[in-house]
Amino acid sequence: MPDDPKLRHIEAIREDVRDEVKRRIQQRDQYSMQLTVALGAIAVGAYSTNGTTRLFILAPLVTIYFTALILYSYRIHHMLANYLRDVIEPKFEDLTGFPKAAEWETWYQNQGTRSGVRRWFFVAEMCCVTGITMVFLWHKEWSTPGWFHTVLSLATIAYLVFVPCTMLLVRKRKEAKAEAKNS
């Protein structure tokens, strides 16, 4: 059986997909750190000697950008896990007799756990940073008419569109129901 080309092929696919899942997890951690550094750099720039609090207008943009990257990474991770659980693990069981229930993705799902528990943290962070930043800027700039009011108005409208659109990257309800149905 070790020289079976079908088995070698399935094992190679399984290893590639598991490796991609691990890379996605590392990627999200890196995005999270980059988001923190970027927000810190904006705050330092805004409160430095020659800085201006108007720099905070960039904070929602940075947060939306990194949150979109993180949520998309979760979506791909979920797709890869489904592929392992629904396609590769049953094929591996057919070829080896090793029970599918003992394979990682099937076992993990059967434990009632789910990857992506931090997903809602990033969504909440995006909403809070955007909301707090815009309220702060409007409060600070309300009594100072000028060109920045136009920029702030356009940014507010853009962020009111981008935040809900970014939230669409969170797994859709239909996908969750289909997953529950398969288990």
N, C-alpha and C positions, 0 to 999 in steps of 0.2 A: 504493500500500500504506500510506503514512503516515496516510491518512484512514480506514483500516479500523476500524470500531467494535469488532470482536472483538479486534484487536491492541491498541487503546487500553485496552480493558477488562483484558486480560491484563497489560499493562504496569503499569496502575494497581494491580492486585492484587499483582503482584510487588514493586512499590515499597513498598506498605503492609506486606507481610509482611517484607521485608528491614528496613524501618524498625523493625518490632516486634522483630525479632531483635537489632538494634543497641540498642534500649531495654532489652531483657532483659540484655544484657551489661553495660550501664551500671548497671542496677538491682543486679546481683550485686556489682559493685564497691562500690556505696553500702552495701549490706547488710554487706559485709565490713568496711568502715570503721566502720559503726555498731556492729557486734559488738565490734570492737577498743576503741572508745571506751566502750561499756557495761561491758565487762570491766575496763577501766582505772578507771572510776568506782567499780565495786564494790571493787576493790583499794584505791583511795585512801580510800574510806569505811571500809573494814575496818581500815586501819592508821593512820587519822587519830587525833588526840589523843583525841577522844571516841568513836571508832569501836569496833567489835567484830568479831572474825574470824567471828562468826556470820553476818555479811552475805554471806559466801562461799556460803551456801546458795542464793543467787540466781543465782550464776554458771552452774550447769548449766541452769537455766530459760532464762536469756538465750541461752545457746549453742544449746540445743535449738530455741528460737523462730527465731533467725536462720538456723540450719542448715536448718530446714524451709522457710523462705522461699527460701533459695538453691537448695535441691534442687528445689523446685517450679518455680522460674524455669528451671532447667536442663531440666526435663521439658517445659515449654511451648516452650522454644527448640528442643528436639529435634523436637517435633511440627511446629513451623513449618518447620524445615529439611526434614523429610520431605515436607511439603505442597509446598514449592517444588520439591524434587527430583523427586517422583513425579507431581505434577499440573500445576503451572504451567510448569516448564521443558519437558516434552514438548509441551505445548500451544503454547508459544512457538516451539518448533522446527517444529511443524506449520504454523504461520502464517507464519513468516519464512524457514525453511530454515536458520537459524542452528543449528549443531550443539549438541545438549543437553550433550555432553561439555565444551563450552566455557563453559557456564553455571556460576555460582559454586558452588552447593551440590553439583552433580554433580561438578564438577572437584575440589572440596575433599574429597569422599568418596573419589574415585578416587586421591587422593594418599596414602590410607591414614591420614589424620589424622582426628581426632574431636574435636568440641567437648566441653568439660567435663572437661578434664584436672585441674582444681582441685577437682572434685567430691569426690574421695576425701580431699583435704586437709581439707575442711570436715567430712566425716564423722569423720576421725581426730581432728580438733581437738575436736569435740563429745564423742567418747568419752573423750579424754584429760582435758579440762576436767571432765567429769562424774566420771570415776573418781578423779582426783587430788583434786578438791575434796571428794568424799564421804569418801575415806580420811583426808584432812587433818582434816575436821570430826569424824569419829568418833574419831580418835586424840586430838584436843584435848579433846573433850567426854566421852569415855568415863568418866572418873572423877568427873564432875560431874552427878549425877542431877538431874532436874527436868523442867520442861515442855519444854525444848528437845530432850530425848531423844525425846519423842513427835513433835515437829515433824520432827526429823531422820529418825526411822523412816519417817514418812509420805512425806517427800521422797525418801528412798532408794527406797522402793517405787515411787513415781510415776516417778522418773527411770529405774528399771529397766524400766518399761513404755514410757515415752516415747522413750527412745533407740532401741530396736529398731523402734518404729513409725515414727519419723522416717527411719530407714534404709530403710524400704520405699519412700520417695520416690525412691531411686536407681533408675535405669532397670532394669526387670525383665529377666531373662535372655531371656524369650521375645521381647521387643522387639529385643534385640540380635541374636538369631538371625534374626529376620525381616528386619532391616536387612541383615545379611550375605548373606542369601539373595537379596535384591533387587539387590545390587551385582554 
